[in-house]
Amino acid sequence: MRVMTVLEKSILNKLVELEAAVKCLRTGGPKPDLASIFLELDGMTSELPWDTDPNLLHYLSKKSYQKAMLFLQGRESENAQSNGRHV
């Protein structure tokens, strides 16, 4: 299993926050500020070093946040089974 960098851990935390915010929208809870979450993810993505795993870079650049989260959680095999759903 690969070891995550501090930046990758921050990205994972932000992806988990995004997932919770999306669930909140579905349940009619208070409207979260998704724009700021997306802005932070874009900023963190731009800070990733050149030697970052190409799969992670691909997922983040394509805004495939569910796939990026699975990758960072060590659940990459689930991406092959994905139905292409984006979060």
PDB file with SEQRES, HELIX, SHEET and CRYST1 records, atoms N, CA, C and O in Angstrom:
SEQRES   1 A   87  MET ARG VAL MET THR VAL LEU GLU LYS SER ILE LEU ASN          
SEQRES   2 A   87  LYS LEU VAL GLU LEU GLU ALA ALA VAL LYS CYS LEU ARG          
SEQRES   3 A   87  THR GLY GLY PRO LYS PRO ASP LEU ALA SER ILE PHE LEU          
SEQRES   4 A   87  GLU LEU ASP GLY MET THR SER GLU LEU PRO TRP ASP THR          
SEQRES   5 A   87  ASP PRO ASN LEU LEU HIS TYR LEU SER LYS LYS SER TYR          
SEQRES   6 A   87  GLN LYS ALA MET LEU PHE LEU GLN GLY ARG GLU SER GLU          
SEQRES   7 A   87  ASN ALA GLN SER ASN GLY ARG HIS VAL                          
HELIX    1 AA1 VAL A    6  THR A   27  1                                  22    
HELIX    2 AA2 LEU A   34  SER A   46  1                                  13    
HELIX    3 AA3 PRO A   54  SER A   61  1                                   8    
HELIX    4 AA4 TYR A   65  LEU A   72  1                                   8    
HELIX    5 AA5 SER A   77  ALA A   80  1                                   4    
CRYST1    1.000    1.000    1.000  90.00  90.00  90.00 P 1           1          
ATOM      1  N   MET A   1       0.847  -1.186   0.000  1.00  0.00           N  
ATOM      2  CA  MET A   1       0.000   0.000   0.000  1.00  0.00           C  
ATOM      3  C   MET A   1       0.885   1.239   0.000  1.00  0.00           C  
ATOM      4  O   MET A   1       1.873   1.308   0.730  1.00  0.00           O  
ATOM      5  N   ARG A   2       0.525   2.205  -0.816  1.00  0.00           N  
ATOM      6  CA  ARG A   2       1.316   3.429  -0.933  1.00  0.00           C  
ATOM      7  C   ARG A   2       1.063   4.338   0.254  1.00  0.00           C  
ATOM      8  O   ARG A   2       0.004   4.293   0.882  1.00  0.00           O  
ATOM      9  N   VAL A   3       2.049   5.158   0.547  1.00  0.00           N  
ATOM     10  CA  VAL A   3       1.947   6.125   1.633  1.00  0.00           C  
ATOM     11  C   VAL A   3       1.518   7.462   1.047  1.00  0.00           C  
ATOM     12  O   VAL A   3       2.110   7.946   0.083  1.00  0.00           O  
ATOM     13  N   MET A   4       0.482   8.056   1.637  1.00  0.00           N  
ATOM     14  CA  MET A   4      -0.007   9.346   1.154  1.00  0.00           C  
ATOM     15  C   MET A   4       0.845  10.480   1.680  1.00  0.00           C  
ATOM     16  O   MET A   4       1.345  10.437   2.804  1.00  0.00           O  
ATOM     17  N   THR A   5       1.001  11.491   0.852  1.00  0.00           N  
ATOM     18  CA  THR A   5       1.677  12.720   1.270  1.00  0.00           C  
ATOM     19  C   THR A   5       0.698  13.558   2.098  1.00  0.00           C  
ATOM     20  O   THR A   5      -0.500  13.276   2.135  1.00  0.00           O  
ATOM     21  N   VAL A   6       1.219  14.576   2.751  1.00  0.00           N  
ATOM     22  CA  VAL A   6       0.373  15.485   3.518  1.00  0.00           C  
ATOM     23  C   VAL A   6      -0.655  16.148   2.597  1.00  0.00           C  
ATOM     24  O   VAL A   6      -1.822  16.285   2.965  1.00  0.00           O  
ATOM     25  N   LEU A   7      -0.228  16.553   1.418  1.00  0.00           N  
ATOM     26  CA  LEU A   7      -1.131  17.193   0.461  1.00  0.00           C  
ATOM     27  C   LEU A   7      -2.222  16.216   0.003  1.00  0.00           C  
ATOM     28  O   LEU A   7      -3.387  16.597  -0.108  1.00  0.00           O  
ATOM     29  N   GLU A   8      -1.853  14.981  -0.258  1.00  0.00           N  
ATOM     30  CA  GLU A   8      -2.849  13.982  -0.664  1.00  0.00           C  
ATOM     31  C   GLU A   8      -3.859  13.741   0.457  1.00  0.00           C  
ATOM     32  O   GLU A   8      -5.047  13.561   0.189  1.00  0.00           O  
ATOM     33  N   LYS A   9      -3.405  13.735   1.694  1.00  0.00           N  
ATOM     34  CA  LYS A   9      -4.323  13.583   2.830  1.00  0.00           C  
ATOM     35  C   LYS A   9      -5.283  14.761   2.897  1.00  0.00           C  
ATOM     36  O   LYS A   9      -6.464  14.588   3.198  1.00  0.00           O  
ATOM     37  N   SER A  10      -4.778  15.955   2.618  1.00  0.00           N  
ATOM     38  CA  SER A  10      -5.631  17.149   2.612  1.00  0.00           C  
ATOM     39  C   SER A  10      -6.671  17.058   1.503  1.00  0.00           C  
ATOM     40  O   SER A  10      -7.830  17.424   1.698  1.00  0.00           O  
ATOM     41  N   ILE A  11      -6.254  16.572   0.348  1.00  0.00           N  
ATOM     42  CA  ILE A  11      -7.185  16.402  -0.772  1.00  0.00           C  
ATOM     43  C   ILE A  11      -8.247  15.373  -0.404  1.00  0.00           C  
ATOM     44  O   ILE A  11      -9.432  15.588  -0.659  1.00  0.00           O  
ATOM     45  N   LEU A  12      -7.838  14.262   0.191  1.00  0.00           N  
ATOM     46  CA  LEU A  12      -8.798  13.247   0.604  1.00  0.00           C  
ATOM     47  C   LEU A  12      -9.797  13.830   1.599  1.00  0.00           C  
ATOM     48  O   LEU A  12     -10.999  13.595   1.475  1.00  0.00           O  
ATOM     49  N   ASN A  13      -9.323  14.571   2.562  1.00  0.00           N  
ATOM     50  CA  ASN A  13     -10.227  15.192   3.542  1.00  0.00           C  
ATOM     51  C   ASN A  13     -11.222  16.124   2.852  1.00  0.00           C  
ATOM     52  O   ASN A  13     -12.400  16.148   3.210  1.00  0.00           O  
ATOM     53  N   LYS A  14     -10.757  16.882   1.876  1.00  0.00           N  
ATOM     54  CA  LYS A  14     -11.635  17.801   1.149  1.00  0.00           C  
ATOM     55  C   LYS A  14     -12.641  17.020   0.298  1.00  0.00           C  
ATOM     56  O   LYS A  14     -13.790  17.439   0.155  1.00  0.00           O  
ATOM     57  N   LEU A  15     -12.213  15.890  -0.265  1.00  0.00           N  
ATOM     58  CA  LEU A  15     -13.134  15.053  -1.038  1.00  0.00           C  
ATOM     59  C   LEU A  15     -14.218  14.448  -0.151  1.00  0.00           C  
ATOM     60  O   LEU A  15     -15.374  14.343  -0.562  1.00  0.00           O  
ATOM     61  N   VAL A  16     -13.847  14.055   1.057  1.00  0.00           N  
ATOM     62  CA  VAL A  16     -14.824  13.532   2.020  1.00  0.00           C  
ATOM     63  C   VAL A  16     -15.805  14.646   2.396  1.00  0.00           C  
ATOM     64  O   VAL A  16     -17.006  14.409   2.524  1.00  0.00           O  
ATOM     65  N   GLU A  17     -15.284  15.856   2.571  1.00  0.00           N  
ATOM     66  CA  GLU A  17     -16.134  17.007   2.868  1.00  0.00           C  
ATOM     67  C   GLU A  17     -17.112  17.264   1.715  1.00  0.00           C  
ATOM     68  O   GLU A  17     -18.287  17.550   1.943  1.00  0.00           O  
ATOM     69  N   LEU A  18     -16.621  17.162   0.491  1.00  0.00           N  
ATOM     70  CA  LEU A  18     -17.474  17.348  -0.680  1.00  0.00           C  
ATOM     71  C   LEU A  18     -18.579  16.303  -0.718  1.00  0.00           C  
ATOM     72  O   LEU A  18     -19.738  16.631  -0.973  1.00  0.00           O  
ATOM     73  N   GLU A  19     -18.230  15.064  -0.471  1.00  0.00           N  
ATOM     74  CA  GLU A  19     -19.225  13.991  -0.478  1.00  0.00           C  
ATOM     75  C   GLU A  19     -20.315  14.257   0.562  1.00  0.00           C  
ATOM     76  O   GLU A  19     -21.499  14.062   0.288  1.00  0.00           O  
ATOM     77  N   ALA A  20     -19.916  14.699   1.745  1.00  0.00           N  
ATOM     78  CA  ALA A  20     -20.886  15.013   2.798  1.00  0.00           C  
ATOM     79  C   ALA A  20     -21.771  16.189   2.385  1.00  0.00           C  
ATOM     80  O   ALA A  20     -22.969  16.195   2.666  1.00  0.00           O  
ATOM     81  N   ALA A  21     -21.183  17.181   1.718  1.00  0.00           N  
ATOM     82  CA  ALA A  21     -21.948  18.343   1.276  1.00  0.00           C  
ATOM     83  C   ALA A  21     -22.981  17.954   0.229  1.00  0.00           C  
ATOM     84  O   ALA A  21     -24.108  18.448   0.245  1.00  0.00           O  
ATOM     85  N   VAL A  22     -22.591  17.066  -0.680  1.00  0.00           N  
ATOM     86  CA  VAL A  22     -23.518  16.608  -1.720  1.00  0.00           C  
ATOM     87  C   VAL A  22     -24.667  15.836  -1.082  1.00  0.00           C  
ATOM     88  O   VAL A  22     -25.820  15.999  -1.480  1.00  0.00           O  
ATOM     89  N   LYS A  23     -24.361  14.997  -0.095  1.00  0.00           N  
ATOM     90  CA  LYS A  23     -25.417  14.254   0.607  1.00  0.00           C  
ATOM     91  C   LYS A  23     -26.362  15.220   1.310  1.00  0.00           C  
ATOM     92  O   LYS A  23     -27.571  14.992   1.352  1.00  0.00           O  
ATOM     93  N   CYS A  24     -25.816  16.288   1.856  1.00  0.00           N  
ATOM     94  CA  CYS A  24     -26.626  17.296   2.532  1.00  0.00           C  
ATOM     95  C   CYS A  24     -27.606  17.942   1.549  1.00  0.00           C  
ATOM     96  O   CYS A  24     -28.749  18.223   1.910  1.00  0.00           O  
ATOM     97  N   LEU A  25     -27.172  18.172   0.334  1.00  0.00           N  
ATOM     98  CA  LEU A  25     -28.058  18.739  -0.686  1.00  0.00           C  
ATOM     99  C   LEU A  25     -29.226  17.806  -0.980  1.00  0.00           C  
ATOM    100  O   LEU A  25     -30.356  18.248  -1.187  1.00  0.00           O  
ATOM    101  N   ARG A  26     -28.937  16.523  -0.994  1.00  0.00           N  
ATOM    102  CA  ARG A  26     -29.961  15.527  -1.318  1.00  0.00           C  
ATOM    103  C   ARG A  26     -31.000  15.384  -0.211  1.00  0.00           C  
ATOM    104  O   ARG A  26     -32.135  14.986  -0.473  1.00  0.00           O  
ATOM    105  N   THR A  27     -30.627  15.701   1.007  1.00  0.00           N  
ATOM    106  CA  THR A  27     -31.543  15.539   2.134  1.00  0.00           C  
ATOM    107  C   THR A  27     -32.259  16.830   2.491  1.00  0.00           C  
ATOM    108  O   THR A  27     -33.076  16.852   3.412  1.00  0.00           O  
ATOM    109  N   GLY A  28     -31.963  17.900   1.774  1.00  0.00           N  
ATOM    110  CA  GLY A  28     -32.632  19.161   2.030  1.00  0.00           C  
ATOM    111  C   GLY A  28     -32.089  19.916   3.227  1.00  0.00           C  
ATOM    112  O   GLY A  28     -32.760  20.795   3.766  1.00  0.00           O  
ATOM    113  N   GLY A  29     -30.897  19.584   3.640  1.00  0.00           N  
ATOM    114  CA  GLY A  29     -30.265  20.293   4.749  1.00  0.00           C  
ATOM    115  C   GLY A  29     -29.810  21.670   4.311  1.00  0.00           C  
ATOM    116  O   GLY A  29     -30.111  22.104   3.199  1.00  0.00           O  
ATOM    117  N   PRO A  30     -29.082  22.360   5.182  1.00  0.00           N  
ATOM    118  CA  PRO A  30     -28.575  23.685   4.808  1.00  0.00           C  
ATOM    119  C   PRO A  30     -27.704  23.595   3.557  1.00  0.00           C  
ATOM    120  O   PRO A  30     -26.942  22.645   3.381  1.00  0.00           O  
ATOM    121  N   LYS A  31     -27.831  24.593   2.700  1.00  0.00           N  
ATOM    122  CA  LYS A  31     -27.104  24.586   1.426  1.00  0.00           C  
ATOM    123  C   LYS A  31     -25.611  24.839   1.670  1.00  0.00           C  
ATOM    124  O   LYS A  31     -25.236  25.913   2.141  1.00  0.00           O  
ATOM    125  N   PRO A  32     -24.757  23.854   1.352  1.00  0.00           N  
ATOM    126  CA  PRO A  32     -23.318  24.029   1.544  1.00  0.00           C  
ATOM    127  C   PRO A  32     -22.700  24.893   0.444  1.00  0.00           C  
ATOM    128  O   PRO A  32     -23.286  25.071  -0.623  1.00  0.00           O  
ATOM    129  N   ASP A  33     -21.530  25.418   0.717  1.00  0.00           N  
ATOM    130  CA  ASP A  33     -20.807  26.245  -0.246  1.00  0.00           C  
ATOM    131  C   ASP A  33     -19.905  25.351  -1.099  1.00  0.00           C  
ATOM    132  O   ASP A  33     -18.713  25.207  -0.828  1.00  0.00           O  
ATOM    133  N   LEU A  34     -20.495  24.761  -2.123  1.00  0.00           N  
ATOM    134  CA  LEU A  34     -19.747  23.842  -2.987  1.00  0.00           C  
ATOM    135  C   LEU A  34     -18.664  24.560  -3.773  1.00  0.00           C  
ATOM    136  O   LEU A  34     -17.600  23.994  -4.027  1.00  0.00           O  
ATOM    137  N   ALA A  35     -18.924  25.799  -4.159  1.00  0.00           N  
ATOM    138  CA  ALA A  35     -17.949  26.541  -4.955  1.00  0.00           C  
ATOM    139  C   ALA A  35     -16.619  26.665  -4.231  1.00  0.00           C  
ATOM    140  O   ALA A  35     -15.564  26.530  -4.852  1.00  0.00           O  
ATOM    141  N   SER A  36     -16.651  26.918  -2.931  1.00  0.00           N  
ATOM    142  CA  SER A  36     -15.396  27.048  -2.193  1.00  0.00           C  
ATOM    143  C   SER A  36     -14.673  25.706  -2.081  1.00  0.00           C  
ATOM    144  O   SER A  36     -13.442  25.659  -2.088  1.00  0.00           O  
ATOM    145  N   ILE A  37     -15.434  24.620  -1.978  1.00  0.00           N  
ATOM    146  CA  ILE A  37     -14.816  23.289  -1.928  1.00  0.00           C  
ATOM    147  C   ILE A  37     -14.122  23.000  -3.252  1.00  0.00           C  
ATOM    148  O   ILE A  37     -12.988  22.522  -3.274  1.00  0.00           O  
ATOM    149  N   PHE A  38     -14.810  23.295  -4.366  1.00  0.00           N  
ATOM    150  CA  PHE A  38     -14.210  23.066  -5.686  1.00  0.00           C  
ATOM    151  C   PHE A  38     -12.963  23.934  -5.875  1.00  0.00           C  
ATOM    152  O   PHE A  38     -11.963  23.478  -6.429  1.00  0.00           O  
ATOM    153  N   LEU A  39     -13.024  25.163  -5.421  1.00  0.00           N  
ATOM    154  CA  LEU A  39     -11.884  26.072  -5.531  1.00  0.00           C  
ATOM    155  C   LEU A  39     -10.683  25.539  -4.747  1.00  0.00           C  
ATOM    156  O   LEU A  39      -9.551  25.567  -5.231  1.00  0.00           O  
ATOM    157  N   GLU A  40     -10.945  25.054  -3.535  1.00  0.00           N  
ATOM    158  CA  GLU A  40      -9.858  24.492  -2.726  1.00  0.00           C  
ATOM    159  C   GLU A  40      -9.276  23.246  -3.376  1.00  0.00           C  
ATOM    160  O   GLU A  40      -8.059  23.060  -3.384  1.00  0.00           O  
ATOM    161  N   LEU A  41     -10.132  22.394  -3.918  1.00  0.00           N  
ATOM    162  CA  LEU A  41      -9.637  21.184  -4.595  1.00  0.00           C  
ATOM    163  C   LEU A  41      -8.776  21.549  -5.799  1.00  0.00           C  
ATOM    164  O   LEU A  41      -7.731  20.939  -6.023  1.00  0.00           O  
ATOM    165  N   ASP A  42      -9.208  22.539  -6.571  1.00  0.00           N  
ATOM    166  CA  ASP A  42      -8.417  22.977  -7.724  1.00  0.00           C  
ATOM    167  C   ASP A  42      -7.053  23.493  -7.273  1.00  0.00           C  
ATOM    168  O   ASP A  42      -6.029  23.180  -7.882  1.00  0.00           O  
ATOM    169  N   GLY A  43      -7.048  24.279  -6.210  1.00  0.00           N  
ATOM    170  CA  GLY A  43      -5.792  24.813  -5.694  1.00  0.00           C  
ATOM    171  C   GLY A  43      -4.850  23.725  -5.224  1.00  0.00           C  
ATOM    172  O   GLY A  43      -3.659  23.751  -5.532  1.00  0.00           O  
ATOM    173  N   MET A  44      -5.382  22.766  -4.475  1.00  0.00           N  
ATOM    174  CA  MET A  44      -4.546  21.669  -3.986  1.00  0.00           C  
ATOM    175  C   MET A  44      -4.049  20.806  -5.139  1.00  0.00           C  
ATOM    176  O   MET A  44      -2.906  20.349  -5.127  1.00  0.00           O  
ATOM    177  N   THR A  45      -4.900  20.583  -6.131  1.00  0.00           N  
ATOM    178  CA  THR A  45      -4.503  19.791  -7.293  1.00  0.00           C  
ATOM    179  C   THR A  45      -3.333  20.451  -8.019  1.00  0.00           C  
ATOM    180  O   THR A  45      -2.408  19.771  -8.463  1.00  0.00           O  
ATOM    181  N   SER A  46      -3.378  21.755  -8.134  1.00  0.00           N  
ATOM    182  CA  SER A  46      -2.299  22.467  -8.831  1.00  0.00           C  
ATOM    183  C   SER A  46      -0.977  22.415  -8.059  1.00  0.00           C  
ATOM    184  O   SER A  46       0.085  22.648  -8.637  1.00  0.00           O  
ATOM    185  N   GLU A  47      -1.036  22.115  -6.775  1.00  0.00           N  
ATOM    186  CA  GLU A  47       0.171  22.026  -5.953  1.00  0.00           C  
ATOM    187  C   GLU A  47       0.811  20.639  -5.955  1.00  0.00           C  
ATOM    188  O   GLU A  47       1.905  20.460  -5.421  1.00  0.00           O  
ATOM    189  N   LEU A  48       0.136  19.661  -6.552  1.00  0.00           N  
ATOM    190  CA  LEU A  48       0.695  18.304  -6.564  1.00  0.00           C  
ATOM    191  C   LEU A  48       1.999  18.281  -7.357  1.00  0.00           C  
ATOM    192  O   LEU A  48       2.094  18.920  -8.404  1.00  0.00           O  
ATOM    193  N   PRO A  49       2.999  17.556  -6.873  1.00  0.00           N  
ATOM    194  CA  PRO A  49       4.283  17.488  -7.578  1.00  0.00           C  
ATOM    195  C   PRO A  49       4.194  16.694  -8.879  1.00  0.00           C  
ATOM    196  O   PRO A  49       3.238  15.953  -9.105  1.00  0.00           O  
ATOM    197  N   TRP A  50       5.194  16.860  -9.718  1.00  0.00           N  
ATOM    198  CA  TRP A  50       5.233  16.223 -11.038  1.00  0.00           C  
ATOM    199  C   TRP A  50       5.201  14.702 -10.958  1.00  0.00           C  
ATOM    200  O   TRP A  50       4.740  14.043 -11.890  1.00  0.00           O  
ATOM    201  N   ASP A  51       5.692  14.135  -9.844  1.00  0.00           N  
ATOM    202  CA  ASP A  51       5.764  12.680  -9.746  1.00  0.00           C  
ATOM    203  C   ASP A  51       4.539  12.056  -9.077  1.00  0.00           C  
ATOM    204  O   ASP A  51       4.583  10.900  -8.656  1.00  0.00           O  
ATOM    205  N   THR A  52       3.454  12.813  -8.979  1.00  0.00           N  
ATOM    206  CA  THR A  52       2.198  12.285  -8.443  1.00  0.00           C  
ATOM    207  C   THR A  52       1.693  11.188  -9.374  1.00  0.00           C  
ATOM    208  O   THR A  52       1.868  11.264 -10.590  1.00  0.00           O  
ATOM    209  N   ASP A  53       1.071  10.179  -8.799  1.00  0.00           N  
ATOM    210  CA  ASP A  53       0.537   9.073  -9.596  1.00  0.00           C  
ATOM    211  C   ASP A  53      -0.342   9.632 -10.726  1.00  0.00           C  
ATOM    212  O   ASP A  53      -1.240  10.435 -10.474  1.00  0.00           O  
ATOM    213  N   PRO A  54      -0.085   9.211 -11.957  1.00  0.00           N  
ATOM    214  CA  PRO A  54      -0.849   9.730 -13.101  1.00  0.00           C  
ATOM    215  C   PRO A  54      -2.360   9.473 -12.993  1.00  0.00           C  
ATOM    216  O   PRO A  54      -3.159  10.278 -13.471  1.00  0.00           O  
ATOM    217  N   ASN A  55      -2.748   8.367 -12.374  1.00  0.00           N  
ATOM    218  CA  ASN A  55      -4.175   8.091 -12.214  1.00  0.00           C  
ATOM    219  C   ASN A  55      -4.835   9.159 -11.344  1.00  0.00           C  
ATOM    220  O   ASN A  55      -5.916   9.649 -11.670  1.00  0.00           O  
ATOM    221  N   LEU A  56      -4.190   9.515 -10.245  1.00  0.00           N  
ATOM    222  CA  LEU A  56      -4.739  10.532  -9.361  1.00  0.00           C  
ATOM    223  C   LEU A  56      -4.831  11.874 -10.091  1.00  0.00           C  
ATOM    224  O   LEU A  56      -5.846  12.565 -10.001  1.00  0.00           O  
ATOM    225  N   LEU A  57      -3.780  12.234 -10.804  1.00  0.00           N  
ATOM    226  CA  LEU A  57      -3.797  13.485 -11.567  1.00  0.00           C  
ATOM    227  C   LEU A  57      -4.933  13.487 -12.587  1.00  0.00           C  
ATOM    228  O   LEU A  57      -5.613  14.497 -12.767  1.00  0.00           O  
ATOM    229  N   HIS A  58      -5.131  12.357 -13.247  1.00  0.00           N  
ATOM    230  CA  HIS A  58      -6.198  12.237 -14.242  1.00  0.00           C  
ATOM    231  C   HIS A  58      -7.563  12.432 -13.590  1.00  0.00           C  
ATOM    232  O   HIS A  58      -8.377  13.217 -14.078  1.00  0.00           O  
ATOM    233  N   TYR A  59      -7.814  11.731 -12.504  1.00  0.00           N  
ATOM    234  CA  TYR A  59      -9.113  11.837 -11.825  1.00  0.00           C  
ATOM    235  C   TYR A  59      -9.388  13.270 -11.386  1.00  0.00           C  
ATOM    236  O   TYR A  59     -10.485  13.789 -11.588  1.00  0.00           O  
ATOM    237  N   LEU A  60      -8.396  13.899 -10.792  1.00  0.00           N  
ATOM    238  CA  LEU A  60      -8.600  15.262 -10.293  1.00  0.00           C  
ATOM    239  C   LEU A  60      -8.756  16.267 -11.433  1.00  0.00           C  
ATOM    240  O   LEU A  60      -9.575  17.182 -11.344  1.00  0.00           O  
ATOM    241  N   SER A  61      -7.977  16.105 -12.500  1.00  0.00           N  
ATOM    242  CA  SER A  61      -8.081  17.054 -13.617  1.00  0.00           C  
ATOM    243  C   SER A  61      -9.414  16.919 -14.350  1.00  0.00           C  
ATOM    244  O   SER A  61      -9.923  17.891 -14.908  1.00  0.00           O  
ATOM    245  N   LYS A  62      -9.969  15.721 -14.346  1.00  0.00           N  
ATOM    246  CA  LYS A  62     -11.260  15.480 -15.000  1.00  0.00           C  
ATOM    247  C   LYS A  62     -12.433  15.677 -14.040  1.00  0.00           C  
ATOM    248  O   LYS A  62     -13.587  15.442 -14.400  1.00  0.00           O  
ATOM    249  N   LYS A  63     -12.126  16.113 -12.815  1.00  0.00           N  
ATOM    250  CA  LYS A  63     -13.154  16.332 -11.783  1.00  0.00           C  
ATOM    251  C   LYS A  63     -13.893  15.043 -11.430  1.00  0.00           C  
ATOM    252  O   LYS A  63     -15.056  15.075 -11.027  1.00  0.00           O  
ATOM    253  N   SER A  64     -13.211  13.913 -11.585  1.00  0.00           N  
ATOM    254  CA  SER A  64     -13.771  12.615 -11.196  1.00  0.00           C  
ATOM    255  C   SER A  64     -13.460  12.404  -9.715  1.00  0.00           C  
ATOM    256  O   SER A  64     -12.627  11.578  -9.342  1.00  0.00           O  
ATOM    257  N   TYR A  65     -14.157  13.179  -8.890  1.00  0.00           N  
ATOM    258  CA  TYR A  65     -13.811  13.236  -7.474  1.00  0.00           C  
ATOM    259  C   TYR A  65     -14.092  11.938  -6.730  1.00  0.00           C  
ATOM    260  O   TYR A  65     -13.358  11.592  -5.804  1.00  0.00           O  
ATOM    261  N   GLN A  66     -15.142  11.212  -7.117  1.00  0.00           N  
ATOM    262  CA  GLN A  66     -15.416   9.919  -6.478  1.00  0.00           C  
ATOM    263  C   GLN A  66     -14.261   8.955  -6.760  1.00  0.00           C  
ATOM    264  O   GLN A  66     -13.812   8.239  -5.865  1.00  0.00           O  
ATOM    265  N   LYS A  67     -13.789   8.941  -7.995  1.00  0.00           N  
ATOM    266  CA  LYS A  67     -12.680   8.059  -8.355  1.00  0.00           C  
ATOM    267  C   LYS A  67     -11.400   8.472  -7.632  1.00  0.00           C  
ATOM    268  O   LYS A  67     -10.641   7.616  -7.176  1.00  0.00           O  
ATOM    269  N   ALA A  68     -11.158   9.772  -7.526  1.00  0.00           N  
ATOM    270  CA  ALA A  68      -9.977  10.250  -6.802  1.00  0.00           C  
ATOM    271  C   ALA A  68     -10.045   9.838  -5.342  1.00  0.00           C  
ATOM    272  O   ALA A  68      -9.037   9.443  -4.756  1.00  0.00           O  
ATOM    273  N   MET A  69     -11.233   9.931  -4.753  1.00  0.00           N  
ATOM    274  CA  MET A  69     -11.382   9.546  -3.355  1.00  0.00           C  
ATOM    275  C   MET A  69     -11.125   8.053  -3.171  1.00  0.00           C  
ATOM    276  O   MET A  69     -10.422   7.654  -2.243  1.00  0.00           O  
ATOM    277  N   LEU A  70     -11.687   7.235  -4.040  1.00  0.00           N  
ATOM    278  CA  LEU A  70     -11.445   5.792  -3.961  1.00  0.00           C  
ATOM    279  C   LEU A  70      -9.956   5.483  -4.120  1.00  0.00           C  
ATOM    280  O   LEU A  70      -9.416   4.641  -3.403  1.00  0.00           O  
ATOM    281  N   PHE A  71      -9.301   6.157  -5.049  1.00  0.00           N  
ATOM    282  CA  PHE A  71      -7.869   5.960  -5.265  1.00  0.00           C  
ATOM    283  C   PHE A  71      -7.094   6.262  -3.985  1.00  0.00           C  
ATOM    284  O   PHE A  71      -6.256   5.468  -3.558  1.00  0.00           O  
ATOM    285  N   LEU A  72      -7.378   7.416  -3.376  1.00  0.00           N  
ATOM    286  CA  LEU A  72      -6.640   7.827  -2.177  1.00  0.00           C  
ATOM    287  C   LEU A  72      -6.958   6.941  -0.971  1.00  0.00           C  
ATOM    288  O   LEU A  72      -6.153   6.830  -0.047  1.00  0.00           O  
ATOM    289  N   GLN A  73      -8.116   6.324  -0.986  1.00  0.00           N  
ATOM    290  CA  GLN A  73      -8.488   5.409   0.100  1.00  0.00           C  
ATOM    291  C   GLN A  73      -7.940   4.004  -0.120  1.00  0.00           C  
ATOM    292  O   GLN A  73      -8.196   3.104   0.681  1.00  0.00           O  
ATOM    293  N   GLY A  74      -7.189   3.813  -1.200  1.00  0.00           N  
ATOM    294  CA  GLY A  74      -6.633   2.493  -1.494  1.00  0.00           C  
ATOM    295  C   GLY A  74      -7.666   1.532  -2.059  1.00  0.00           C  
ATOM    296  O   GLY A  74      -7.513   0.315  -1.953  1.00  0.00           O  
ATOM    297  N   ARG A  75      -8.711   2.075  -2.656  1.00  0.00           N  
ATOM    298  CA  ARG A  75      -9.801   1.274  -3.202  1.00  0.00           C  
ATOM    299  C   ARG A  75      -9.873   1.418  -4.714  1.00  0.00           C  
ATOM    300  O   ARG A  75     -10.959   1.439  -5.294  1.00  0.00           O  
ATOM    301  N   GLU A  76      -8.712   1.517  -5.346  1.00  0.00           N  
ATOM    302  CA  GLU A  76      -8.601   1.737  -6.788  1.00  0.00           C  
ATOM    303  C   GLU A  76      -9.337   0.669  -7.592  1.00  0.00           C  
ATOM    304  O   GLU A  76      -9.872   0.967  -8.659  1.00  0.00           O  
ATOM    305  N   SER A  77      -9.374  -0.564  -7.101  1.00  0.00           N  
ATOM    306  CA  SER A  77     -10.045  -1.634  -7.845  1.00  0.00           C  
ATOM    307  C   SER A  77     -11.526  -1.341  -8.047  1.00  0.00           C  
ATOM    308  O   SER A  77     -12.123  -1.820  -9.012  1.00  0.00           O  
ATOM    309  N   GLU A  78     -12.128  -0.561  -7.153  1.00  0.00           N  
ATOM    310  CA  GLU A  78     -13.530  -0.203  -7.300  1.00  0.00           C  
ATOM    311  C   GLU A  78     -13.758   0.760  -8.464  1.00  0.00           C  
ATOM    312  O   GLU A  78     -14.871   0.855  -8.982  1.00  0.00           O  
ATOM    313  N   ASN A  79     -12.721   1.467  -8.871  1.00  0.00           N  
ATOM    314  CA  ASN A  79     -12.858   2.374 -10.012  1.00  0.00           C  
ATOM    315  C   ASN A  79     -13.112   1.608 -11.306  1.00  0.00           C  
ATOM    316  O   ASN A  79     -13.810   2.100 -12.192  1.00  0.00           O  
ATOM    317  N   ALA A  80     -12.553   0.416 -11.417  1.00  0.00           N  
ATOM    318  CA  ALA A  80     -12.772  -0.398 -12.608  1.00  0.00           C  
ATOM    319  C   ALA A  80     -14.228  -0.854 -12.694  1.00  0.00           C  
ATOM    320  O   ALA A  80     -14.746  -1.121 -13.779  1.00  0.00           O  
ATOM    321  N   GLN A  81     -14.876  -0.939 -11.534  1.00  0.00           N  
ATOM    322  CA  GLN A  81     -16.274  -1.383 -11.487  1.00  0.00           C  
ATOM    323  C   GLN A  81     -17.244  -0.212 -11.558  1.00  0.00           C  
ATOM    324  O   GLN A  81     -18.458  -0.407 -11.609  1.00  0.00           O  
ATOM    325  N   SER A  82     -16.701   1.014 -11.560  1.00  0.00           N  
ATOM    326  CA  SER A  82     -17.514   2.226 -11.506  1.00  0.00           C  
ATOM    327  C   SER A  82     -18.405   2.336 -12.722  1.00  0.00           C  
ATOM    328  O   SER A  82     -18.072   1.858 -13.806  1.00  0.00           O  
ATOM    329  N   ASN A  83     -19.538   2.972 -12.523  1.00  0.00           N  
ATOM    330  CA  ASN A  83     -20.451   3.207 -13.632  1.00  0.00           C  
ATOM    331  C   ASN A  83     -20.266   4.591 -14.234  1.00  0.00           C  
ATOM    332  O   ASN A  83     -21.121   5.071 -14.978  1.00  0.00           O  
ATOM    333  N   GLY A  84     -19.137   5.237 -13.909  1.00  0.00           N  
ATOM    334  CA  GLY A  84     -18.848   6.544 -14.469  1.00  0.00           C  
ATOM    335  C   GLY A  84     -19.498   7.699 -13.718  1.00  0.00           C  
ATOM    336  O   GLY A  84     -19.462   8.840 -14.180  1.00  0.00           O  
ATOM    337  N   ARG A  85     -20.079   7.416 -12.585  1.00  0.00           N  
ATOM    338  CA  ARG A  85     -20.748   8.445 -11.803  1.00  0.00           C  
ATOM    339  C   ARG A  85     -19.720   9.392 -11.195  1.00  0.00           C  
ATOM    340  O   ARG A  85     -18.710   8.954 -10.644  1.00  0.00           O  
ATOM    341  N   HIS A  86     -19.981  10.665 -11.298  1.00  0.00           N  
ATOM    342  CA  HIS A  86     -19.087  11.682 -10.742  1.00  0.00           C  
ATOM    343  C   HIS A  86     -19.736  12.308  -9.524  1.00  0.00           C  
ATOM    344  O   HIS A  86     -20.953  12.478  -9.464  1.00  0.00           O  
ATOM    345  N   VAL A  87     -18.902  12.648  -8.557  1.00  0.00           N  
ATOM    346  CA  VAL A  87     -19.381  13.375  -7.382  1.00  0.00           C  
ATOM    347  C   VAL A  87     -18.596  14.657  -7.285  1.00  0.00           C  
ATOM    348  O   VAL A  87     -18.818  15.449  -6.368  1.00  0.00           O  
TER     349      VAL A  87                                                      
END                                                                             
